[in-house]
Amino acid sequence: MIGYAVSGLLVLIGTINLIPAAGLLSPERLRVLYGVAPDAPDLILLLRHRALLFALLGGFIVLAAFRPALQPLAFLVALVSMGGFLLLAAGGDHGASIARVVRADVAGLLLLATAFLLHNLRPD
């Protein structure tokens, strides 16, 4: 039963990380996601690459939901990604779109902490 809860939480965490992958589709999707209108080709490229990395990260976390051997690594990469963003965003002056990302990452970290605790309560 605990294993199903951990898997469900990891699917939610992976989904949170997959949302920015929509930025791969177009600069307009980037504007909707981040509340900025990237007009420089170099900035668009960097943000689309960020979207690709989030697709890989979120996909891995969802995969780990169904492969218990991968779960410790999924916990680590999710913690580094979401926690790192929150550290970078701490104390900054942000618009509403970035504040929404901060809230999503805080929620994701709470889900991650719950999944980690449940994972460690699971009998071997």
C-alpha positions as CSV (number, residue, x, y, z in Angstrom):
1,M,0.0,0.0,0.0
2,I,2.8,2.4,0.9
3,G,4.5,1.7,-2.5
4,Y,1.4,2.8,-4.3
5,A,1.3,6.1,-2.3
6,V,5.0,6.7,-3.1
7,S,4.3,6.0,-6.8
8,G,1.4,8.3,-6.9
9,L,3.3,11.1,-5.3
10,L,6.2,10.6,-7.7
11,V,3.8,10.8,-10.6
12,L,2.5,14.2,-9.2
13,I,6.0,15.5,-8.7
14,G,7.0,14.3,-12.2
15,T,4.0,16.1,-13.6
16,I,4.9,19.3,-11.9
17,N,8.3,19.0,-13.6
18,L,6.8,18.2,-16.9
19,I,4.6,21.4,-17.1
20,P,7.5,23.6,-18.3
21,A,8.2,21.1,-21.1
22,A,5.3,22.9,-23.0
23,G,7.9,25.6,-23.7
24,L,9.4,23.4,-26.3
25,L,6.3,24.0,-28.5
26,S,6.8,27.8,-29.1
27,P,7.9,31.1,-27.8
28,E,4.2,31.9,-27.1
29,R,4.1,28.9,-24.7
30,L,7.2,30.3,-23.0
31,R,5.4,33.7,-22.5
32,V,2.4,31.9,-21.0
33,L,4.6,29.8,-18.7
34,Y,6.9,32.6,-17.4
35,G,5.2,35.8,-18.1
36,V,8.0,37.1,-20.2
37,A,8.1,37.7,-24.0
38,P,11.4,36.4,-25.1
39,D,12.2,38.1,-28.4
40,A,15.9,37.4,-28.8
41,P,16.6,34.2,-30.6
42,D,19.4,33.2,-28.1
43,L,17.0,33.6,-25.2
44,I,14.3,31.6,-26.9
45,L,16.9,28.9,-27.5
46,L,18.0,28.8,-23.9
47,L,14.4,28.7,-22.6
48,R,13.5,25.9,-25.0
49,H,16.5,24.0,-23.9
50,R,15.4,24.5,-20.3
51,A,12.0,23.1,-21.3
52,L,13.8,20.0,-22.8
53,L,15.7,19.4,-19.6
54,F,12.4,19.6,-17.6
55,A,10.9,17.1,-20.0
56,L,13.8,14.7,-19.3
57,L,13.6,15.4,-15.5
58,G,9.9,15.0,-15.2
59,G,9.9,11.9,-17.4
60,F,12.6,10.3,-15.3
61,I,10.6,11.0,-12.1
62,V,7.5,9.5,-13.6
63,L,9.5,6.5,-14.7
64,A,10.9,6.1,-11.2
65,A,7.3,5.9,-9.9
66,F,7.1,2.5,-11.5
67,R,10.7,1.4,-10.9
68,P,11.5,1.4,-7.2
69,A,15.2,0.9,-7.8
70,L,15.2,4.4,-9.4
71,Q,13.3,6.1,-6.7
72,P,16.3,7.2,-4.5
73,L,17.9,9.0,-7.6
74,A,14.5,10.5,-8.4
75,F,14.2,11.9,-4.9
76,L,17.7,13.5,-5.2
77,V,17.2,15.0,-8.7
78,A,13.8,16.4,-7.7
79,L,15.2,17.9,-4.5
80,V,18.2,19.5,-6.3
81,S,16.0,20.9,-9.1
82,M,13.1,22.3,-7.0
83,G,15.2,23.2,-4.0
84,G,17.8,24.9,-6.2
85,F,15.2,27.0,-8.0
86,L,13.8,28.1,-4.6
87,L,17.2,29.1,-3.4
88,L,17.9,31.1,-6.5
89,A,14.5,32.8,-6.3
90,A,14.8,33.5,-2.6
91,G,14.6,37.2,-1.8
92,G,14.2,38.3,-5.4
93,D,11.6,40.6,-6.8
94,H,9.5,38.4,-9.1
95,G,6.4,38.8,-11.2
96,A,3.2,36.8,-10.8
97,S,4.3,34.0,-13.2
98,I,7.5,33.3,-11.3
99,A,5.7,33.5,-8.0
100,R,3.4,30.7,-9.4
101,V,6.5,28.6,-10.2
102,V,7.8,29.2,-6.6
103,R,4.4,28.0,-5.2
104,A,4.5,24.9,-7.5
105,D,8.0,24.1,-6.3
106,V,7.1,24.5,-2.7
107,A,4.2,22.2,-3.2
108,G,6.4,19.8,-5.1
109,L,8.9,19.7,-2.2
110,L,6.2,19.0,0.3
111,L,5.0,16.1,-1.9
112,L,8.6,15.0,-2.2
113,A,9.2,15.0,1.5
114,T,6.1,12.9,2.0
115,A,7.1,10.4,-0.7
116,F,10.6,10.2,0.8
117,L,9.2,9.5,4.3
118,L,6.8,6.9,3.0
119,H,9.5,5.3,0.9
120,N,11.7,4.9,4.0
121,L,8.7,3.4,6.0
122,R,8.2,0.7,3.5
123,P,9.2,-2.7,4.7
124,D,12.1,-4.3,2.7
